Amino acid sequence: SISRLFPSPHDYPVSCAKGNEISAEEDQPFSGKVWRCFNDAFIGQLTFVRIYSGVLKPGMQIYNPTKNQKEKISTILYVDGKKTTEASEAKAGDIVALTKLKHTYLNDSLCAPGSSIEFEPIVFPSPVAAYAVEPKNKADADKIGMALHRATEEDPSTKLDHNTETHELVLWGMGDMHLDVTLEHIKNRSNVEMTHHTPKVAYKETINGSGEGHYKHKKQSGGRGQYGECYIRIRPKAPTEENWFLNKIVGGAIPGGFITACEKGFIEGLEKGPLVGSEVINVQVELYDGSYHDVDSSEVAFKIAGSRALHLAIEQSNPVLLEPIMTVKVIVPDQFMGDISGLLNTKRGRILGMGPEDGLQAITADVPQSETFKLCSELRSITSGQASFEMEFSRYEQVPAHLVSKITEAAKEAKSG
């Protein structure tokens, strides 16, 4: 159906990535582009190819210039819904599915051996909506990863993110309806049921002031004890500064081997801040004094001393909470400009600019990520589905003071619960 309704390369010439026009005649070398990959329960991996020139036949050897690999054609199929029909050949303009290709995936180019025809890859939109997903039944925990990976491979407008900061498995898509359909598809095909909720925000922490920390780790419980002591200073560090750790120890107050242990303790201490337990960034640590014991000191003792001294210093240095800021671009018809601007303002958004784009209006704004999770459904409601938007991460900014207590309380409840 697609090959009948959409123009053939004979009617609408196609150019390769170098800008050269590809002749669609049968006597020309074969060339085509992979635009979809799909795993069929009975046939296996199907690679869908749009043929732009030449003829493709079973048994032919072809070349994948994208991967610099050779492939052999096994079976050529015409696909109509769930029905497949084996073909003896395919020509320019045809859309066919190939089986048993070993090295070829989405957006790869294919051509005849001896030529190297590559096409520009399809640029898919970046996903803008997200669900944090988890298996409904514990028995499905082992299957969920494979099922999600397969779904995102087949649909390049989805993305799977293992968020190491929030410890969540996040599925991204083009909207809540898109994500619901994807999860239903996974349930029907892989028999894996999942629950979903709004993802957590990956907050970070930093300091606005300077401070000092001192900790002596001393423990004696029979036999060899543990001893390590360190004094540190910390201050805010500009993101462009390279050195976050300064060793100012003089006179051998701490031996060199134990200074490395202190540094490991500082790294560990920066992993969890005092506000919500998030990573602490843009802090410079200066180790300037300490003491050790000839017998009882160890790397473990100094690592503990370093970590705890850092925690004490951070608490004295005006710690603040940072939130991710996303740059959002909304495309809407003229009549919705006022409503969308108002919506973005209610989301603590800062309008960066407005202007015409492809006959519509584009509004660009910086919006905190915590305010974007329902943006897709809200835009659909306001504009009756006539709006679209894209967004990308911009930077981290300090959370307004009136929201910090709410976020920290929620973090404490989640930790205790």
Beta strands, then each sheet from edge to edge (+ up, - down):
strand 1: 14-15
strand 2: 21-22
strand 3: 31-40
strand 4: 44-53
strand 5: 55-56
strand 6: 61-64
strand 7: 69-72
strand 8: 76-80
strand 9: 83-87
strand 10: 90-91
strand 11: 95-99
strand 12: 109-111
strand 13: 129-135
strand 14: 159-163
strand 15: 168-173
strand 16: 194-197
strand 17: 204-207
strand 18: 211-219
strand 19: 226-236
strand 20: 245-247
strand 21: 283-291
strand 22: 319-332
strand 23: 350-357
strand 24: 360-368
strand 25: 388-398
sheet 1: 1+ 2-
sheet 2: 9+ 8- 11+ 4- 3+ 12-
sheet 3: 5+ 10-
sheet 4: 6+ 7-
sheet 5: 14+ 15- 13+ 16-
sheet 6: 17+ 22- 24+ 23-
sheet 7: 17+ 22- 25+
sheet 8: 18+ 19- 21+ 20+
end
